Structures are given as C-alpha cells and as structure tokens.
Amino acid sequence: MSDRDAEYLEYVTAHRGRMLRTARLLTAGDTHWAEDLVQVALTRLYVHWSKVRKEDGAARYADRILVNAFLDERRRMWRRRESATEQLYDAASPPSQDPAERLTVLGALAKLPRRQHAVVVLRYFRDFDVQTTAELMGCSEGTVKSQTSRALSTMRELLHDSLETMESLR
Amino acid sequence: MTDLKELLDEAAGPEPTVTDADLSADLTRGHRALRRRRITGFTTGAVATALVIGVSWSVLPSGTTSGAPQPAVQATKTPKPVQTTPKDYRKLHQDTRKPPVIPAKPVPLAANSTPFAGVVFTCDLIPRGWAVRSFAKQIVLYDPKLANPSQYHDATYVLNVWSEDMVDDGDGLTPAKYGEAWTKLPKVRAGNQQAVATGVPGSPYGRQQVFLRQGNTKHLVTITNQAWNLAWDMNTLLTFAGSCHYKK
C-alpha cells in the first residue's frame, strides 16, 4: 500500500462517520443519498489528495465537496433520485431517543430552500463560523448571515408548531 | 440556539462505525477515479497538441522554388501508406505525400542571437539556415529553402518548440503525455537540464520528443522533431534541446 493510500485511509477512518452524520442532515434523513454524497466527497478527495493535504487541509476540502454536491443535487429539480423496483427495501433509520422529534427536525430541514438548509447544518451542527461557512459554500459572508436569519425564522415556526403538536398528543 | 444544535445532533443519529468494507470500497473508488482522470487528461492533451501542430503546419509558407536545391537522390525510408478500411461509410483522409529527402549530412547547429518572440522560452541554438515562426504560443522552425513544402507530408519537415506545465494529480508532477510522475521517468541530460526523451535514439526516422524540465519547477520546454530534412539523431536533438530554456 502506498503512503498516499495509507494516509487517505487514516483520514477516512477518522472522519467518515462525521461526514455521514452531516450528510444525513443535508439530505433530511435520506440515508442512501447521504451515503452517495459521502462517497462522492471521498472519491474526489482521493483524486486530489496530495494537493489538498498540502494546501487546503483535507477536512475543509471534503466538507466543501459534500456541501457543493448537495447544493448541485438540490438544484437539479428535474432529477429523480428514486427508481422503481419490484421489491421495497426499507432502510433502518439511525436509532434515536425520540424518533418523532427526529423526523420533525428532518422534515423542517427538508422544507428549507437548499442554501438555507446548508447554512443551518454548517453553522449549528458543525459549528462553523460565518467566514468558514461562506468559504465552504462559495458565497459572501453577508449571504450567509441573511440566509441564516431567514432559515432560523422558518425553523422556529416549523419546529415550534410541530413540537407543540407532539406535546399535545402525549 | 443551543436547542437547535441539540435537535440537529439528535436528528443526525449516532456516528456509524466505519467498517473494513467501507474503507476498501472508498479506496477502490478513489483508484478508479484517479485512473479515469489521468486517461482523460492524457487524451485531452494529445488531441490539443495534435490540433495545434496540425494548424501550425497549415499556416507555414509554401516556400520558394527559384534556386531551390533539388532533393538529393538518396535512399530514404518512405513509409508505405497503410490501407485502412474504415467501418464508417465516410472515407478517411490519408496524407499519402512523401516526406522530404534526408540530406547526406545532418543540418548543423548555429547560434541564435534573437530570443523567440511572444513566448516565455527561447533556444540559444537553431538549425543553420532555418527560419523561425511563432504560432499559437509555439515556435515552429522550418527550412525556408525547402522547395514547395506542400508536396510533402505535413508532419515531416518542421520542428516545434513549446512550453507546458506538468500536473500533479497526487503522485507528483507528471507530464501530460505520461501516466507516471517525472521522478519515475527515465531521464537524460540535455545541456545542464534534466530531460525525458522519446523516439528511437540514433534514428533520424519518425517523431522524436524531448521534455526539458526547468530546474525543479513544473515548467517544461517541449521539443517535437519530425523534420526528416534535419537528419538529426537523438544526440543532436539533445544538443539543440539543451540550448532551450525559459527566458531569464
């Protein structure tokens, strides 16, 4: 095994789980799409490994690819991710303390426009600051701030209503 | 927004365990993508080079006929045109013109005191009596006394020099022509420069190429010699190549 392969595998071992969790939020719980995004990001990362390792940092590069792959896919509204099969395969959702709450949050994320969706995940799940988020998404800091503001407002409404409804049913 | 962070953290689910199968599949996909990228890069580079060389020949002057020496009667190895039967109904155009005659003595080198214009490189030597044209960031050297060049096969009477950069796709700086990094390619000396050479050493027939690395940079000066009328062997070509360099 070459040094490049060994270093790459070391990185993937350490970061694949984190990338998959980010991708789950970006895809609003679509586990197959999340896995696709992670595979795309890791494949491109391997191709550019020596460059990104030296210049940009592998983690930053992988995050950028992940977010851009997500934004690109969401932009292609004509593209259908699903294909019909005779047999239905039910992917088990990740175990959670409260499946209903989890689905509510994912549902709210899915209703956000794609850039607001990405901003929420990067800033409040990954804890990136405005500048880093802007770099990853390829936009200005002002855009990140405005998208964050709108996203939070929408999320607040959606989550408040949904969580209140759930509370009343309990 | 601590609440939102907690909600998102919960919604993302637990961190999955990375299995050996995941790692193996990721690595396989990476290998495949890198291989595909190299093949694509090489093909694109080759097509672009062929296009530029082809166009540069087409704009060469047709030469003069008055007082031009008759081609010497000398044994030449003229490649027989290969008959192909295209599957397509369209006929493939094949250049069946002959190359110029190989002179009995190789064209000697002479000092070049005029740096090439419009390009980042120059050569301190050029074939004696040959002229210089620049075209599309390339330098084309040709014999202005060659009688009626259009009678000859396009790819047989010019020497091209251009600059290009090696690319690093992960295995180190690699010339576009090759799939292996510079450090792994067999090298020769051309003057005081490191070079990679292709073509049949010592043979004046066929295409010979020399890639000259400029110090430890990614920059190359590339020389393609297809001029039968130079009658150069590889040593002469390397002597000429050794005089080519980026301008200071």
Chai-1 contact restraints between the chains, C-beta under 6 A:
chainA,res_idxA,chainB,res_idxB,connection_type,confidence,min_distance_angstrom,max_distance_angstrom,comment,restraint_id
A,L9,B,L23,contact,1.0,0.0,6.0,A-B,restraint_1
A,V12,B,L23,contact,1.0,0.0,6.0,A-B,restraint_2
A,V12,B,D26,contact,1.0,0.0,6.0,A-B,restraint_3
A,T13,B,V18,contact,1.0,0.0,6.0,A-B,restraint_4
A,R16,B,V18,contact,1.0,0.0,6.0,A-B,restraint_5
A,G17,B,E15,contact,1.0,0.0,6.0,A-B,restraint_6
A,G17,B,P16,contact,1.0,0.0,6.0,A-B,restraint_7
A,L20,B,P16,contact,1.0,0.0,6.0,A-B,restraint_8
A,R21,B,A12,contact,1.0,0.0,6.0,A-B,restraint_9
A,R21,B,E15,contact,1.0,0.0,6.0,A-B,restraint_10
A,R24,B,A12,contact,1.0,0.0,6.0,A-B,restraint_11
A,L25,B,A12,contact,1.0,0.0,6.0,A-B,restraint_12
A,L42,B,D26,contact,1.0,0.0,6.0,A-B,restraint_13
A,T43,B,R29,contact,1.0,0.0,6.0,A-B,restraint_14
A,T43,B,G30,contact,1.0,0.0,6.0,A-B,restraint_15
A,T43,B,A33,contact,1.0,0.0,6.0,A-B,restraint_16
A,Y46,B,G30,contact,1.0,0.0,6.0,A-B,restraint_17
A,V47,B,A33,contact,1.0,0.0,6.0,A-B,restraint_18
A,V47,B,L34,contact,1.0,0.0,6.0,A-B,restraint_19
A,V47,B,R37,contact,1.0,0.0,6.0,A-B,restraint_20
A,W49,B,G170,contact,1.0,0.0,6.0,A-B,restraint_21
A,S50,B,G170,contact,1.0,0.0,6.0,A-B,restraint_22
A,P94,B,G13,contact,1.0,0.0,6.0,A-B,restraint_23
A,R102,B,A11,contact,1.0,0.0,6.0,A-B,restraint_24
A,V105,B,L7,contact,1.0,0.0,6.0,A-B,restraint_25
A,V105,B,A11,contact,1.0,0.0,6.0,A-B,restraint_26
A,L106,B,A11,contact,1.0,0.0,6.0,A-B,restraint_27
A,Y124,B,M1,contact,1.0,0.0,6.0,A-B,restraint_28
A,Y124,B,L4,contact,1.0,0.0,6.0,A-B,restraint_29
A,Y124,B,K5,contact,1.0,0.0,6.0,A-B,restraint_30
A,Y124,B,L8,contact,1.0,0.0,6.0,A-B,restraint_31
A,F125,B,L8,contact,1.0,0.0,6.0,A-B,restraint_32
